Amino acid sequence: MRHTLLLLILLSFSTHAIHGIPDSDEESFKFYLSADPQMGEAYSYHPEVRTLNYLLHRFVTGINAETDKPDFVVFNGDLVHNVHPDSFANFRNLVRPISVPVVLVHGNHDGVYPDTQFLDAQQDLSGYRNYNYSFDYGRWHFVVLAAPEQYPTTAMKEETLAWLRADLAANEDRPTMLFMHYHILPVGLSQLEFYTYNPQSFKNELLDVITSPGNVKYVMSGHVHSGLKAANKTKLEYRGTNFFVAPTPVVARMFGEEYSDFEGAYGSNQYRRGYYTEVRVNGDDVELIGRKIDLAGNKALNAPFNPFKKSDDIRAFIYEGKLREDYIGSINFENGLQPCQVVSNPEFHDEGNAWQSALRYKTDDGQNFINRFTYGQNHMEINALWGGWSEEEHLENYQVFKYRNGLKLEADFEFQAFNNLSGGGYIRIPLYRDNGSLYKMIILHWGSNENEVKYLHQVWAYNMTGQRKGSEWINAMINNNDVYSYKLTGVNGAVSLQLDIDDVLNHFGVDQNQISRGVLAYGIWTRYNLNITPYRKAMTVDKMNLSTCSNPYRAINVNGQSININSNEQMLIWGEVYRQ
């Protein structure tokens, strides 16, 4: 009897996952969607790794115990946190006992070309061995698309797009659902503006391939690290396709809110993790239900898919250097300008008309990101809430202008730090050649703990060039005298600032004939936090103007005090203090 019991225990741990998605003609079925399980090694001292191991174990055992099991389970990328054999072995061991078929989607954490550890895990657990493939279930067609880390070259990207285009065309009569790890539309956090498909041109082409045929009804992504509430509120509809960023087991990013049914005691982040989605399909109808591992309750994610168009966040589609070619008519930068004006509406009348900004997530109380134009002022405020990835978030308004010689900047604003914790503000003026390439950039910046800036310059890079670039890029621009950066000290209160752009450019010997367009942008940044300390920054702007009118000042002047044009003091991230 003892030997029989031991054999049964061994058999229970060696049960193999069911291979492949079986054929089905069912009109109604359901599946579970788990994004970003992010396994580490099986035996870790790190509490976060142990927690994620536990959550995946409970997810699998919970499915096996259900009487109404899902027809299959999709792990939507980032199966592991780090590309290491121990991590993949841990994921395989935890998932192998599952009693339903599984679909594995490649994520950015799952290896770069030509690493095959993901393929080995996929073949072991699901019977497939392809980064990109498709299958049918009921009347629906399903497409699995790997993260672009597995097709890094232009040729490989084109091959992937050709495969996807052909697959969708061959299944034009079937409603289709696509699983892809990265989000492809904005979700309202600034650091996710750059942490998406690269370059921007590839993202645009991929989005066009997905939405053009009309048969792709849903795109399911992960990557963002979302809770239930944020997943529900960030659902977007674009060109007839519904885009859903799935909630994940890992700690949510800094959306700063969750449904009260799932909240725990403040200061405990357990309620901010452990989520997955139940997807119910009935004919052409799809229902999304948010669930939490080890919790009996669920939440219908029935908020509407909000219609989204390019003009809602134009830089998600066209980087600044190209805006003059594709979007300049909507910005109307020359309409109604006075003879010496360069930007429109410098004093923010008509609700900030002509000023652009990126999409930002709004909590129910609307207090996390405030960007309001009223009574001839622009009030910007960030109230940093809880969340993972607690590096800085920022708000920014910008306007494209046609370059002229003799440009001068005038800015009147009041900056409020509220405390000495991380955060600050900036004015940036990138200057572009006629072909849209970035030529030079002027930065005025202020604040505390600038050494903690990690993502701000990467967001700027993606918005300015359409490319993801790290610290080495901005360092190279500094070393080449392509960035002129000035730190303003003691900025906390009312500020009157003037800048003679010609003085700066002439001092560094810049050929102004190469400049075609520019952008005037200003913003504030602060860090989110994992605790209860409010990282709050605000700025009220009365004027942000570029003109060629004559002014009595020279070079840089702040509240009557001149700044040495040779100072060129970079935010510390731009030097050697911090490299990502």
Secondary structure, DSSP 8 states (H G I E B T S, - for coil): -HHHHHHHHHHHHS-----S------SEEEEEEE----B--SS-S-HHHHHHHHHHHHHHHHHHH-SS--SEEEEES--BSS--HHHHHHHHHHHTT-SS-EEEE--GGG--TT--HHHHHHHHHHS---SSEEEEETTEEEEEE--GGG--SHHHHHHHHHHHHHHHHHTTTS-EEEEESS--S--S-THHHHSSSSSHHHHHHHHHHHHSSS-EEEEEEEEEEE-HHHHHHT-EEETTEEEEEEE-SS--BTT----GGG--STT--GGGS-EEEEEEEETTEEEEEEEETT-S-EEE--S--EE--GGGSGGGTS-GGGHHHHTHHHHTTTTT--TTB-SS-TT--GGGTT-EE------TTS-SEEEEEETTEEEEEEEE---BS-SEEEEEEEEEEE--TT-EEEEEEEEE-SSSSSEEEEEEEEEE-TTS-EEEEEEEEEEE-GGG--SHHHHHHHHHHSS---HHHHHHHHHTT-EEEEE--S-SEEEEEEEEHHHHHHHTT--GGG--EEEEEEEEEEE--SSS--EEEEEEEEEEEEE-S--S--SEEETTEEE-TT-----GGGTTS---
